[in-house]
């Protein structure tokens, strides 16, 4: 009897383990390795954007509220939750049509693997330490066969040396108000997925526009049915800033972002997002940077810029002085040339005078000689005449 009870206990224990172990495995598989809760109501871009006024743009369709990453031996799964996905009014094949989702991954790839600091169509740059090795762009996808964003409208993963359009290795679906992207682990070949918590990740949502440049809806100063309203809640200073940003083509085309990194394991606040997306500079025509330069770095950059401008001023001044000196040298050279010409004229005149003086001297000498000869001849002639007269007188 006791042996039978022991056997029953063992059987029950084995059955319990048989049922619980798979459950434990499933629970572990379904636990995200990264989870970031994003503030609700921060779908204002740099803090003052408003939605297009067409009815399809329901409140919350651009509001990211949570971001998760799941991993297993074969895939990475990215889930981006929205307050309200807004349904699928235009029938996108991927189950949504209002949003365009971007996921930028700065992995622990080797240093010789190229990375890129500029985003694709968002008018936002990434700090070099956040530059992406992989970028996943997800759109509604109406074409058959799928064409990659931003030339087409389907999902694509841009890798260091190529890209892959959505297929069995890159799948997109919708679960409730979440856009789900499943990526074959082999596509992230240069990033160590085992160290994913050391990655830096930017998730951004823009308004998808199948007819717009790069398939992203534009930003305008006035509200309208089909443009992002750039000044919906902007103050005067912000209105001037965003107007200049639009003028130079550096306005952020982003409605909301979620962030994960070792520095921001729990994401960022709404105010941080607004500050980051407002870091564009119309004076230098540079887009916003994520994350932006710190105040200390900005001060250092401003100091370096001032030193550069001072050096430019000094160089310009020196160039002016050199130009003045060159003009003076040219003037002196002209004066020297004039003096040389005058000196040559004087030399020519001197030679002429010398030649004239020699001629005059010779003439005077000849005149004196002739005078002497004439005087001598006259003297002799006069003496002979006197002698002749005396002889005649004596004869008389």
Secondary structure, 3 states (H helix, E strand, C coil): CHHHHHHHHHHHHHHHHHHHHHHHHHHHHCCCCEEEECCCCCCCCCCCCECCCCCCCCCCCCCEEEEEEEECCCEEEEEEEECCCCCCCCCCCCCCCCEEEEEEEECCCCCCCCCECECCCCCEEECHHHCECEEEEECCCCCCCCCECCCCCECEEECCCCEEECECCEEEEEECCEEEEEEEHHHCCCCCHHHHHHCEEEEEEEEECCCCHHHECCEECCCECCEEECCCCCCHHHHHHHHHHHHHCCCCCCCEEEEECCCCCCCCCHHHHHHHHCCCECCCCECEEECCCCHHHHHHHHHHHHHHHHHHHHHHHHHHHHHHHHHHHHHHHHHHHHHHHHHHHHHHHHHHHHHHHHHHHHHHHHHHHHHHHHHHHHHHHHHHHHHHHHHHHHHC
